Amino acid sequence: MRHLSVPSAQTQHWLDICRTQQWSSNETGVTRLDNGRNAIPLNDSAPDDRDEAWDNNPHIEIEVQPKGPTHWLDHIDEELAETHREDWPRSYEIQGDVLIVKIEETVWVYGEMIADAMLTQLPNIRLVCADLGVKGEFRVRELHPLASRDGTLGTRTRIRENGYLLWVDPSTVYFSSRLSNERVETLATAIQLRNQLKRPLVVCDPYAGVGPSLGALLSEPNLVSGYCVGDLNPDATELLTLNIEHLNTRRKNEQGGQASPLDPAELHCRDALDWSKDSKNHGKIDLLLVNLPHQSIPHLETLLPLLKRNQTSVLRGWAIVDKANLIESEQTIHRTITEASGTLEKFSFKEIKGFSTTKRFMCFEAWLNLSA
Ligand SMILES: C[S@@+](CC[C@H](N)C(=O)[O-])C[C@H]1O[C@@H](n2cnc3c(N)ncnc32)[C@H](O)[C@@H]1O
């Protein structure tokens, strides 16, 4: 295919000209050449290389590979694809090498064919599962395996998030990569608190799941001195244990040497509300995470005694709230803190976008001081 060869620093300028004049071809992208130049693909309507418009930039021929399929639907019979145009899945979620997809009743019979097409299009996927909805006490998804690349049907897999690795298992433990930004925010808050207290923190994540927040916190040198974490779901605590073991082996101090051992280092399969039944757990925590969105706010009263007294500590939680109850929910959090003899130093109550339209998914962050 004919290309215009231009100095790489002028690529954008020439791309703009070719697009405005409708001389560029969409069949392929810009090709980087060895000589500090780039090649812009041209279509048949572009004038020949003697035209003054090219400012003496030469034309060259580059062989272009035809573009392969770009979507899994390209691997399905065209007529069938057209017949069910409105019904095919429009999105899916990937956790590690497992792909999870909701399939409408109308195309359920084509489930295996859809999964095969997805395996063909996505070389890093091992297993495609249909999402049958949330089930049980721990609100995990019921998954139905549709097709596997290597015959294995296990859903335990490993993901990379913000640079750290985590074992997850979408059929037994809750995990959402959509909240990875929240982990970034949690890390930023923790660093701010560490800087204010001028020492590493003891953190508590009693609804830890597989431990994504710990992934962010333990990866930061000299941020955490100890942790109390857990989950009521035994499958979650199994993966949490594996993940913390791995994160621990990679911990470094600020000089890049071996980090000091964590103390406390408590991990339990237990109801979050049981931590505070034992008074030896009171007054130990600098940063408390509360992530049980349907119950975070009512659980606060029982959890607050875990925080250290007579110093600034931070409570960071997530809650699903009816649109109509936003103000009331905020007031309840304030009241619970006051009733636990806490003084609020800073407070935010922010919506996390992209969830249900009838309810709001909120993150609250309270900087507080509990008096003795
Ligand atoms: C929304 S998930 C959050 C998991 C994790 N923090 C994350 O961000 O991925 C809530 C977690 O709380 C656990 N859970 C539910 N009720 C609990 C309770 N009473 N005590 C401790 N954990 C509980 C669930 O098993 C689940 O792993």
The ligand as a Gaussian input file, in Angstrom:
#p B3LYP/6-31G(d) Opt

LIG

0 1
 C      -18.127000      -6.117000      49.350000
 S      -17.084000      -7.387000      49.790000
 C      -15.587000      -6.508000      49.995000
 C      -14.398000      -7.369000      49.882000
 C      -13.080000      -6.595000      49.781000
 N      -12.941000      -5.646000      50.848000
 C      -12.930000      -5.948000      48.426000
 O      -12.935000      -4.721000      48.346000
 O      -12.816000      -6.678000      47.417000
 C      -17.592000      -7.765000      51.419000
 C      -16.850000      -8.908000      52.050000
 O      -17.314000      -9.039000      53.405000
 C      -17.479000     -10.409000      53.720000
 N      -18.477000     -10.455000      54.816000
 C      -19.830000     -10.460000      54.738000
 N      -20.365000     -10.384000      55.986000
 C      -19.321000     -10.320000      56.841000
 C      -19.220000     -10.199000      58.230000
 N      -20.300000     -10.131000      59.009000
 N      -17.989000     -10.181000      58.784000
 C      -16.862000     -10.254000      58.023000
 N      -16.903000     -10.359000      56.674000
 C      -18.117000     -10.377000      56.102000
 C      -17.882000     -11.055000      52.418000
 O      -17.536000     -12.426000      52.426000
 C      -17.073000     -10.243000      51.390000
 O      -15.834000     -10.857000      51.136000

